[in-house]
Amino acid sequence: MNELLIALITSVDIFAAVMGLCCSGIRLPKRSAAVVAFVGAGVLCAAAALSEFAAGIFGEFAGAAYISKGILLILGLKAVFDGIMGISSKSPDISRKSPDNAPKDQKAPKKRGSIFDIAGAPEKADCDSSSEISPREAAVLGAALSADSVFTGISAGMGGLSPPLIFVLSFISGICACGGGILAGKLVCLGCGEKFPAGVITGAGLIIIAVFF
């Protein structure tokens, strides 16, 4: 079933991103995980539904697919580069310190990044440095991870696939990807602490998707 294949492929970046969050010591509650999956499925479904309009802009099926691969490759390379630079830097990561150690009348510093920054480094979605992704932050994270899904959805719509079925399967696979990412993050990062280069993991995942899918 092609709809299932599309759903699984577009959920791999969610898996890699959530694993990166776990390696950074950032929690993703169940409600936030559902938001990430819902936003990702919604973007994919909407793109597929609007594919007839987009066909006049993007042309053939292969063109949209290559644009999607190019975006993933650029985001992946940027994430790996930023992660390597972070490893080589010896400066402590004060943004991950617990707010309990700071004065109670002083709020944690805000840390904002663009959609493309968050796509390559999902820990930047934790804007309030609370070490937990809120539903609102999860919506931004889901949108960031869906940048490539726009072109993937257009490609799927041009291929005659069903947008409602794509939404359902993508939502389910997104939920599974979140759960699998949390489990894999705990296993991979066991003993590595919060200093593990999560961006390298996420970037490598994006590159693999771009090259082999």
N, C-alpha and C positions, 0 to 999 in steps of 0.2 A: 504494500500500500504506500503510494508516494506521499500522501499526507502525513503518514507516520514518520517516514524518513525525513521529511522537511522539519517536522516537530523535534525529532531527535537531534538533528544537526544544529538547529538554532538554540538548543538547550545546552550544548556543550560549553558555550561561553559563560552561561549562568553557573554551570558546575565549576568551571575554572575560577570564576570571580568569587563564588562563595567559599571555595577552598582557600583562596587568597585572604578573604576576610577572616576565616578561622585561624589561619597562620599568623595574622596580625593581632590576634586576641580580641577580635570584634565579634559580638554575638549577633545572630540573625534570628529573632523570634519567629514563631510560626505565622503570626499575622503578617509580619513584614515579608516573610518568604512567599506567602500567598499573593501579596501585592506585587512583588517582583515578577512572579509567574504570570499574574493577570495582565500587567502592563506589557510584558513581552508578547504574550499571546494576542493581546488586543492590537498591538502595532503590526504584527505579522498578518493577522486577519484583515485589518483595514487596508494594508498594502495590497493584499491579494484581491480584495473587493474592488479596489480602484485601478486594477491592472489595465483595464481596457483604456482608461484615460491616459495612463502612464505609457502605454504602448506607443503612442504617437511621439513621446518625448525620448524614451530610452531605446526604441527600436526593438531588435530581436531579443530573444530569450538569453542568448549567450552574453550579450552586452551587459544586461543587468546582473547576470551572475558574476562576470568579471569585475564589475564595479564593487559588488559586495565583497569579493575576495580581496580586492585592492585595499578597501577600507580596513578589513580585518588585519591584513598584513602590516599596514602602516601603524595601526593601534598596537599590534603585537610587538613590533620592533621598538616602538617608543617605550612600551612598558618594560621590555627587557633592558633597554638602555638605562632608563630611569632606575630600575632595580639594581643594576650593576653599579651605577654611580652612588646609590644609597649604601651599598655594601662597602665600597671603597671609602666612603665618608665615615669619620670617627665621631662625628657630632652626635650627642644623645638625642633621642626622639622625645622631646618634652611634650609633644602633643598627645602622646599615649599615656601620660601620667594620670593617675587617678585624681578626680576633682577633690577627693577627701583630703589630699595632702595640701591643697591650696586653701587660702583663707575662705571662710564661708561666705563672705560678702563679695568675693571675687569669682565671677563666672568663668568657665573654661573658654579659652579663645576659640573664636569661630574659624573654621578651616574650610573654605569653599574652593571648588574646582569646577572647570567647565565639563560639559557632557563628555567630551573626548578625553579629558584628564581622568574622569571617573571610570570610563570604559577601560582604560589601560591600567589604572590603579584604583580598584574598587574601594580600598580603605578610605579614600578621600570623600566617599559618600557620607561618612560619619562626621557631619559638619560641626556638631556640638562636642566632639571628642568625648562622648559618653561611653565609648566602647560597646555600643549597641545601636543597631540600625532601626530607627523608628519607621512607622508606616509611611510617613511623608518622605523620609530619606530613601526608603525602599522604592517609592515611586520614581524618584530621580535616578536611582540605580538601575531600575528596570528600563527606563527610557534610554539611559546611556548604553546599556547592553543590547538594546534593540536597534542601534544605528545600522548594523548590517542587515537586520531583519526586514528593513524597508525594501531593499532590492531583492532579497530572497523571497519576500511575499509577492512582489511584482512578478518575479520569475515563475512562482508557483501559480499565480493567477493566469498568466499567459499560457501555462501548460494545461489549463482547464481544471485545476484542482478546486475542491470545495472549500470556500472560506470558513463557513461554520464548523466543518469537521476539522479544519486546520486549527481553529481557535481551541476547540475542546482538547484535541490531542496535544497541542502545544502547551496548554495550561497544565495538563496532567504531567507531561514530561518535564515542565519547568519546576513543578513541585518536587518531583523525584530528583531532579538535578540539584535542587537546594539541599535536600536531605542527604544525597550522596556526596555533595561538596563538603558539607559539615563533617560527615564521617571520614572522608578522605583527608580533609585538613587535619583532623585530630590524629590520624594515623601517620601521615607524612611528617607533620611538624612535632611529633612527640619528642620531647627533650630539646627542641630547638628554641623554645621560648618565643616571645613576641617579636624578637629581632629577626625572625626568619624572613628572607626576601620574597614576600608575597607577590610583588609586582613581576618578578621573574617567572613565577609559576603561571600567573594569569597571561602574561605576554606569550609564553611558550605555547599555552593552550590555544590562543588566538592564531598564532602562526601555523600550528598544526591544522586547525580548521581551514585556514585560507589555502594551504598547500594541498591537503589530501581530501577535502570534501568539496 
